[in-house]
Amino acid sequence: MSWAGSQITPKKKRTQRHPPAPAGGAPPAAPAATPAAEVARGGEEGGGYLSREELAKFVAYGFVPLTGVVDAATNARIIESADRVHSEGDAGNNMIHAVPELRGVLGRARVKAALRTVLGAGYARHPHMYAHANDPGSKEQTVHKDSFFGFEGHRHHAPTWAMLLYYPQKTTIKLAATAVVPGSQYYATEGKTDGRHLHGDEKRAALQAWRTGEMQYECEAGSLLLMHYDLFHRGMANTDTARRWMFKFQFVRASPPTERDAGASPAWKDLTPDAHRHVVCEYVWRWLHGKVVEAAPDAQPQPRQGLHATTDDAQRVCSAYQMALFGGEAGRGELLAALYSESPEVVRAAKHAAAAALYQTRGTPAGAAFLRGLIEVAGDLDHDALAAASAAAAAADAFHWAWVEPEDAARAVAAMRALAAGRGAAHPSRPVAPRLRVPQGSGGAVVSASRGTYVIADPDHGEVKITSAAIGKGSLAPGCAVRYRWVPARSGAEARYLTGGVSRRASQVQRTGVTNAAAEAVLVLGAVAGGAADAALRARACGCVAQVLEVYEKRVPEINGAPARREQGEVLMAASLAGLRAAAGPRGPAEPALAQRLEGVVAAIAAQPLLPKRGARGPSTDQGLRYSLGLCMAAVLRAGSADAVAAVFRRLSALGRLGPGEAKDVRSALMCRVCHLTSNEQPW
């Protein structure tokens, strides 16, 4: 295993064997300095986990190499089978069934140890995978993060999704070694909530600001690369004379991290020159061990100034984490206010930091108060869907429900149940914005609205008039509570909308935000169902997940083949994952009603006709139903009785077919089934 790093451009490819020195700083410590023997030993240390050194590098870089995992004979058979299948057409997600030895690769002890370390015990393979056949003469990709199969999902700093790349042949620079950007899993590009592509000058500026550079993974045959799902990467041009195979698999966390000894914190400054990243790495390291952060690593920039920086995502993210972990009540309040920022980059950083603040204050009155604040923001769906979705995403990412008091968790369950149904606050006809502490702020209720001009009854200033331009050309309903800040203007002080009462974003973004909010809300319900300490509360949350599944089970015929129903397909996939997390939680088996609803979704999808694939963009013709089917099947295996598993199997027996290599029992047969919605024209 070796690495080659360079600032790669289409015109010139350098093949130096060490990472580049970003402008203005020393070169980053790179995995190239890690002997292959050390990497190979890692899985044997710690009783089935990655070594401490490997995990620290995964946290700092966003990837860890696994070398020498698969033997030469197995590699050769996989290449031969994949070539044969590929000659018949694009197998898509079905490649793992058409080449059954790929399942054996995922079952290797070294691979399972790595996944267990990063995603926790009980992790699950997502139904999506892809076999990348990179033939000679191919073109290099743009540096990017993978989408969620065409959906616009929220991303996560703490590892809840991961990718595993398997290379059955020796892979060199000429043979299109995959390029990755160390440490980029914590950052995104400017101008978008989910900026996931880097081009030209923008790429060069971003990598310089993040103090990193591209590196290409050269490896021996049978090696793998475990990556954080949000790492920037790209496929490279094949200038050799042979085909390069790379099999991509995806995995999801199914349960919260369990507490284990974290030891002394790694020396992050020795792993990465990006000082802004150190506080994030420290939080993720402690989170993976079920611990909270105890001390601040290194000196950092002033929080508020950094959070509202306009062009430096590294400083922005670092400052948000400083507020979350060390800013006390004022810092957490500032994060809540930042969720309403007009800057999508600020909202993004605040969301990630809010999840850290929630986990850091777990089991304390401060944590309970912050959770209530997030619930209020999540209830503001009609006014600011991005803020609501971001608040729900923070609550979903924290995985802290074992420490939440039953009363607070019950309040969260009620709010998330409404949000999953597309409703905001309990009284949508008279919405109330979150009661946030805004420095030097003012507020009041809208008393009249006429042609884009709104009159607000301000207790301190009397009647205040603002126009729709001041609030992003949105709209306010009479009775709506708003907050704003007085700022200087040519004609004197004027009110500028700040934190509540309206969507300030384009209709499509608002629509995406509503979908994201529903998806993240049901994931919160799944986390509560799998992790809350109170049995009655877990049962209630399980029931809520079952209700969401029941609603979307009835909509399956409308979703299949209807691009206009794409958002519903996203929520159904999230509900299916929530069912899996409810079933896989550490607190015991899920409610029988959940298993019944999971079976119902499987039956509804199994009854759908095969539709031809249309185009390459988006989640394909079925709007993600094939992924919901796979996740529901995995959940049934964990939540259901033997009778439930058999019932699901019977639902599919007449409609699908087994992949090559007959399974020996119902459980493995169910998991290895080729989805009946697929064919060579419609890959799963």
C-alpha positions, 0 to 999 in steps of 0.5 A: 500500500502506498500513496501518491499526492498531488494537486491533480489537474487534467493537463498534468499528473504528478506522481510524487510519493508524498502529499503536497505541502499546501500553500502557507504551511508544512505538509500534512502527516500522511498515511504514506508514513504508516508501514503496511505491517502496522496497518495489517496488525490493526484489526487484531488489536483491541478485541476486534476493533481497529487499532487506536492509531488507525481510528485516529487517522480515520477521524483526522483523514476520513479514511483508513486503508485495509491491506492484504485482506483478500487472497489472490485466488479469490480476487481472480475469481471475483474479477472473472465473474465480474467481467462476465456479468458486466458483459451482459449489462450494468448489474448495478446493485445486483452485482453482489448477488451475481458475484456471491464471493463479494459477500465473503469479502465483507465477512472477513474479520478485518473488514468487520472489525473496521466497520464495527469500530467506525459504525458500531456493533450491529451496523447494516449494509445499505442496499446500494452498491456499485461495481466501477469498471474503469476501462482504459481511456476513461476520464477523471471525475470532478472532486465530489461527495456522493449524493444519497442516491439522488436524494438531498439528505443531510450529512453527518460529522460523527460517522453514521454512514460509511463507504467501503471500496474493494480493489481486487487487482493491484491498483496504481496511478496509471490504473486509476487509483482513487483520489481522496481529500484528507480531512474534507469530510467535515467541510463543504463548498460555499453557496449551498447547504450541501456543496459537494462538488469542487471545480477549478479555482474553487477546488484550489482555494478550498484545499488551500483553506482546509490545509489539505490536498488530493492523494491517490490510493495505490494498493496491492490486490485484495486491499480495501479503503474504508471512507467516511461517507462525506469525504471528497474524492473522485475516480481518476483516468485509466491510462493503463491497458487493463480494466480496473475494478473497484466495488463500492459498498455502503454501510449505516450505523444502526445503534448509538456508540457504546462507552469504551476506554478512549485513553488519552486524546491523540495528538491531532496537531501531529496528524493534521496541520489544519488547526481548525479541524482539531476540535472537531476531531476531538469531539468525533473521537470522544463520541465514537467511544461514548464519551464527552469532550473534557478539554479544548485542544489548541487555541482557536478563533473567536467563536462568533466572528468565525461562525459568520465568516463568509468564505472559510468553512474550516474556521466557520465549523471550528468556531461553531464547535467551540460554541457547542463544547465550550461556549456555555448557555450563550454559545448554545443560544447563538447556535440556535439563532444561527440555524435561522441564518440567511447563509446556508453555510452558517446553518450547516455549521450550526447544525453539526455543532448543535448535534455536538452540543446536545451530546456534550450536555447529555443528562444535564439540565443544560442539555434538556434546555438545549433539546427544548430549544431544538424542538422549538426550532424544528416546530418552525417548519412553515416559517423556515424549513431549512432551520427545522430540518437542521434542528431535527438532523442535529437531534437525530445525529446526537444518538444521546437518548439513553440520557434524556429524561422521559418527559423531555424525550416524550416532548421530542417524540410528539414534536417529531411525530408531527414533523414527520407528518409534515406539520410544524408547531402544534398550532400552525394557524398561529405559529410562534417562532422560537424564543431565542435570546438574541443580543440587542434584538427586538420582537413582536407579533404581526398585527396586519399585512398588506401588499408585502408590508407588515405592521408588528406590535413591538412592546419596546418600539410601538408599531414597526413596519417592515417589508417583504424585502427585509425578510427575503421576499417571504411572507408573514401571517397575522399573529406570527411572532418574529424577531429582528435586529435594528441596524443603521440605514440611510434614513435612520435605524430600520428593523431587519428580520433575524430569527423567526416567522418566515421562509427566506429561501426559494420555493424549491429549497423550502420544499427540500427542507420540508422533505428533509425535516420529515426524514430527519424527524422519523430518524429521531423517532427511530433513535428514541425507539432504539435507545431511550431508557424508558420502556414505555417511551421506546414503545411509543416511539416505535409506534410512531415509526410504525405509523409513518411506515403505514402512511407511506405503505399506502402511498407506494403505488403512487410513488413507483414511477412518479418523479413528482413523488420523489420526496415521499420516496425519501421519507419512506427510505428514512422511515425504513432506516428508522425501523432498522435502528429501532430494531437494532437498538441496545434496549431489546426487541422492538414492538411487534407492531413495528415488525408488522408494518415493516412486513406491510411495506415489503408486501406493498413494494413487492406488489409493484410492477417493474418499470423501465429505467428513465435517465441516469439522474435522481433515485431512478424510476421507483423513487428509492423503493428498492432501498426501502425494501432492503432496509425493511427486510434487514429490520424484520430480521432484527425485529421480527419473530421467526414467523415474521421473517418467514412471512416476509420471505413468502411475500417475495418468493413468487416475485423475485429470484435467488441470486447465484449461489443458493442460500442455505437458510431463510435468513440468508436467502432473504438478504441475498435476494435480487429485488424483483424491481430490477433487471439489466435495464433497471439495476437495483 
